[in-house]
Amino acid sequence: MKNLLALIALCLSTYAASANVMNTNPTLPAMTIVEETFSLSVTAEDNTFFNSVYYCTIVEKVCFKAKANIEMVQVTDSNHDIVMFLPIGSDVMHLSMDELNKGDYTINIMLEGTDEIIKTDVSKK
């Protein structure tokens, strides 16, 4: 009987440990996208809010796939002047680099359900 209880306890603890591992969200590392006309960087901390960030060569836009709906996006230049402000309302956002002149920018992204602003640095060449 003791062996049966020990075996059941072992099975339950193994199941609990595997379920805990399966429920964790993978985190993305810091990343930099470098293209001919621009570069974009996202810190590891800010990258945890996204499922993916990539450059789509077909539509020539940077694509952000967030873990929550993106409420708004604000783009500021190196003088901290707002050059673009867009409500999004989706978990996917496509940002065209054609909309920006040459220079350094910060993309501020506000996600639904969070008080944090995710910052992404862009340099347009």
N, C-alpha and C positions, 0 to 999 in steps of 0.2 A: 504494500500500500504506500509506503514511504517513497519507493521508486516511482510509482505512478504519479504521485503528487509532484515529485521533483521534475519528472518528465513534462508534466503539464505546465509547471512554472517556467521551465526552460523554453518550451514552445511559445508561451505567451510573451515572455520577455524578448524573444527573437522577433516575433511578429510586431511588437510595439516598437522595437528599434528600427526595423525595416520600414514601418509606416512613417516614423518620424523622419527618416532620410528622404522618403519619397515626397513629403510635404514641403520640403525646403525649396525656396526659390533660388535658382542659380543667379549669381551676380556676374555682371559683365565687367571686364577690366576697363581701365582708362583707355580711351581710343583716340586716334587721330586719323582723319580722312584727308588725304592729300591728292588733289587733282591738279590739272594744268592751270586752272584759273582761280583756285581757292584752296584753303585748308581749313579744317574744322576740328576742334578738339573738345572732348567731353571727359571730365574727371571720373574716376572709378565710383566715387560717392554719388555723383549725379547720374551716372549710367545705370544705377540700380533701379531707377524709375522707368527704364525702357526695356522692352523685349528685344528691340533691335534699332540700330541707327546705321543707315547705309546710303551710299550715293547710287541712284538709279540712272544709269547711262542712257536708257531708252527715253525717259522724259527729262533728263538732265536736271534733276532735283535731288536734294537731300531728303531722305524719308525717315521720319521718326515714328516708330511704333511703340506707344506708351503702354504701361500696365494699367492706366486709368485714363479717363477722358481728359484731353487737353482743353482747358477752359479758354486760355488766351495765350498769345505770343506777342512779345514786344522785342523789337530790334533797336538797339541803341548804337550810336557811332562812338568813336574814341573820345569825343567831347561829352559823352553821356546824353546827347540829344536823341530823342525818339525819332527814328526814321520810318518805322513801321509798327502798327498795332493792329492785331487781327484776333477776333474771336474765332475759335475753332469748333468746339463742341463735338469732337471725335477723338478716338484713341490713335488715329493716324493723321500725320501732318506731312505735307510735301512743301519744301521751301526751295524756291527757285533762286539760284545765285545770280540770275540775270537782273533781278530786282535791285541788286546792290551795286553801288559804284565801288571803285577800288578803295581799299582801306581796311581798317580793323573794326570789328563789330562784336557786340555781345548779344546773344539771343537769350531772352528771359522767357521761360516757359512755366506757366502755372497749371498744375494738374488738379483735377477735381478731388476733393477730400484731403488735400494737404495744404499746409500753410507755407510750405517751402517754395522758393523759386529756383528752378533748375537753370543753371547758366551754362551756355555753350559759347566758346570763343570761335569767331570766324575771321579769316583774313582773306580778302578778295584781292587777287593779283591783277 
